[in-house]
Amino acid sequence: MRRPPLPRRLRLDDLTPRRRRQVRLLRTVAVLLALGAVVVRLGDGTDEATALPPAPAIAPPSIATAPPDAGAEAEPEPTPAPPRLAPLRVRVPTIGVDAPVVPVGILPGDVMEIPDDVDDLGWYDPDGLGVAPGRDGTAVLAGHVDSRTQGRGALFDLRELAVGDPVEVVLEDGGVQTWRITAVHQYAKATLPYDEVFTWAGAPRLALITCGGEFDRTERAYLDNIVAYAAPDPSPSS
């Protein structure tokens, strides 16, 4: 599976009028593969004195195979991957979140795009190559913590989540997934482990990301990122 570029920054700082008009153009990397045909030409003037006679055809040896054991159990069929369904909404009852989700991509400079509206969450899905919730790897959803002009964002209280808190993801087919928080981490922005957060393999995982920590009034930006990880709820659905 082709993977999208790995972000190296999150566009999660406080919004300004200039930044609201930032170009939201996704970079598309096109890879062209050229297939070449190799033509082998055989010579017409074979020397009869040195030409070797064709080798006799040799029949492959017969291999005796034992008849299948009627009593043996058949190999179990591999479990098919769940369908790739886009998330439309995220609900986190513990902190009062009920936010719409929109797909986002990557901006020049390897910056993950974030919705301008602080009430929305962005699902990282550049060129349709992001991890959908429930598929192998990490489905990444990010949003602003707040804005000078819009107030508190959907994930303002993300840092208050505790292990075991539920997260609901509404999918495009109307289905609802239930997840449970497994960890909440606070990273300095300079040390955010992008390779660990953005994954395309391993058990299904959800990552909710926003800003946190101290606010640098000169740079008008928070110094840290808050990342809440969640795993599928193991309890049977009713």
C-alpha angles and dihedrals in degrees: 000000000000112000127214122238114288112244118238096187138028119222093224103126125118112291124247129186090254094052093048087068094048113137110264095197115145119221113237118200112205118197117197119199118198118204114207125201117223114214117199115199119206118212119248099208104067111174107243092209093059101029112117121223115251114272114252115257112256118206113227113253115262115246118209112222126195116240113257115271106250090205096052117105117242119246110266115253114250114258108255118236114257115257117273103252124173118234114242102179141011125208124191106177095187092066099026098253120159104155135163117238126220127185115251135184140197127292128211110291093040091280118156110234117238126195112259091224107083090210091065131077123216121224111209103237111139111183089350092293100114125113112265117217110273096023124107112287133022124319104209121208120178137177143166118276091214144325134226090230102032103036125219119012128223092263097044092123097038091119089062094066119113133204110281097028111138126245122191123203118195112209131209092256091057094256120134124218121202120212133179126220111248101176143356118208134183115209131183105246091240091058102039104140099231092174089059097041098046108053133157098192139050131049118342111273138172125216123194113193135189140141127279146148123068121351117234103215092192094055092029090226139112115247099221143043125227114214122187115192123202136185129203113280106257094204115104116258117247 
